[in-house]
């Protein structure tokens, strides 16, 4: 694995947003990964041993139109869709699952890719897979060779920031929710520095354990909308980013 890229000290901006819609989300869902499938559906993965699933979910109704349970030894984590390929991390099992989906037969595992250490969040961008493991590092992986390209050290105002979790690639930047917080950070994938902060405290369900964070981030590039949900959240929120404050 390549050495981490040094990150300069950058003062992050506050990323402004407004809510433009909301949809039903199954409140018992322990969301671990969230992704746009197409204009009508989400791709979602859930966690917990013996309960982990991969799902195709109708956006407007929240209806699960297809689902597949993972083998009981797997704790499902982040997911991403790259072309027709679907990749899903597992927590401590040292495996990335590669799925195929067909309308008639649903989800089928077609490959198991070795993974070193824990798996938390997963996204795709720039032709690469990007994965988090709960530390201050994000790993870039070549989806064809299945090899590490480099690790990216993430810093906030020059200091390492760990507990990076769910990832989403948006307009050339990596957005990551931070476990046990209501903040999403925007990361420059070249330097690793956090240049923006997005506060989701106003839409987070009240009275829930801090483990029930915004573990679901899905960017609709066509509509320029960010969809946000979390572990055990009863809703999916549609957000419009008002100020990207590009650096």
HUFEN-V916171 format. One record per backbone hydrogen bond with DSSP energy under -0.5 kcal/mol. CO is the residue of the C=O (numbers start at 1). NH is the residue of the N-H. If there is no record, write none. Layout:
BEGIN
co:CO nh:NH
co:CO nh:NH
END
This chain:
BEGIN
co:5 nh:153
co:8 nh:10
co:10 nh:12
co:10 nh:157
co:13 nh:15
co:13 nh:197
co:14 nh:16
co:16 nh:242
co:16 nh:243
co:18 nh:240
co:21 nh:238
co:23 nh:236
co:26 nh:29
co:28 nh:30
co:29 nh:31
co:29 nh:232
co:30 nh:47
co:33 nh:45
co:35 nh:43
co:40 nh:59
co:41 nh:37
co:41 nh:38
co:42 nh:57
co:43 nh:35
co:44 nh:55
co:45 nh:32
co:45 nh:33
co:48 nh:51
co:48 nh:52
co:52 nh:70
co:53 nh:46
co:54 nh:68
co:55 nh:44
co:55 nh:57
co:56 nh:65
co:56 nh:66
co:57 nh:42
co:58 nh:62
co:60 nh:24
co:63 nh:58
co:63 nh:65
co:66 nh:56
co:68 nh:54
co:71 nh:74
co:74 nh:50
co:74 nh:76
co:75 nh:91
co:78 nh:89
co:80 nh:87
co:81 nh:83
co:82 nh:85
co:85 nh:82
co:86 nh:99
co:87 nh:80
co:88 nh:97
co:89 nh:77
co:91 nh:119
co:94 nh:115
co:95 nh:90
co:95 nh:97
co:96 nh:113
co:97 nh:88
co:97 nh:99
co:98 nh:110
co:98 nh:111
co:99 nh:86
co:100 nh:108
co:102 nh:106
co:106 nh:102
co:108 nh:100
co:111 nh:98
co:113 nh:96
co:115 nh:117
co:120 nh:78
co:121 nh:132
co:123 nh:130
co:125 nh:128
co:127 nh:143
co:128 nh:125
co:129 nh:141
co:130 nh:123
co:131 nh:139
co:132 nh:120
co:134 nh:163
co:135 nh:164
co:136 nh:154
co:137 nh:133
co:138 nh:152
co:139 nh:131
co:140 nh:149
co:140 nh:150
co:141 nh:129
co:141 nh:143
co:142 nh:146
co:147 nh:142
co:150 nh:140
co:151 nh:5
co:151 nh:153
co:152 nh:138
co:154 nh:161
co:155 nh:157
co:155 nh:194
co:156 nh:159
co:159 nh:156
co:160 nh:162
co:163 nh:179
co:164 nh:134
co:166 nh:177
co:168 nh:170
co:168 nh:175
co:170 nh:173
co:172 nh:189
co:173 nh:170
co:173 nh:175
co:174 nh:187
co:175 nh:168
co:176 nh:185
co:177 nh:165
co:177 nh:179
co:178 nh:181
co:182 nh:200
co:183 nh:178
co:184 nh:198
co:185 nh:176
co:185 nh:187
co:186 nh:195
co:186 nh:196
co:187 nh:174
co:187 nh:189
co:188 nh:192
co:192 nh:155
co:193 nh:188
co:193 nh:195
co:195 nh:13
co:196 nh:186
co:197 nh:15
co:198 nh:184
co:198 nh:200
co:200 nh:203
co:200 nh:204
co:205 nh:208
co:209 nh:212
co:210 nh:180
co:211 nh:213
co:213 nh:215
co:213 nh:231
co:216 nh:229
co:218 nh:220
co:218 nh:227
co:219 nh:221
co:220 nh:224
co:220 nh:225
co:225 nh:220
co:225 nh:227
co:226 nh:239
co:227 nh:218
co:228 nh:237
co:229 nh:216
co:230 nh:233
co:234 nh:25
co:236 nh:23
co:237 nh:228
co:237 nh:239
co:238 nh:20
co:238 nh:21
co:239 nh:226
co:239 nh:241
co:240 nh:18
co:240 nh:242
co:243 nh:16
END
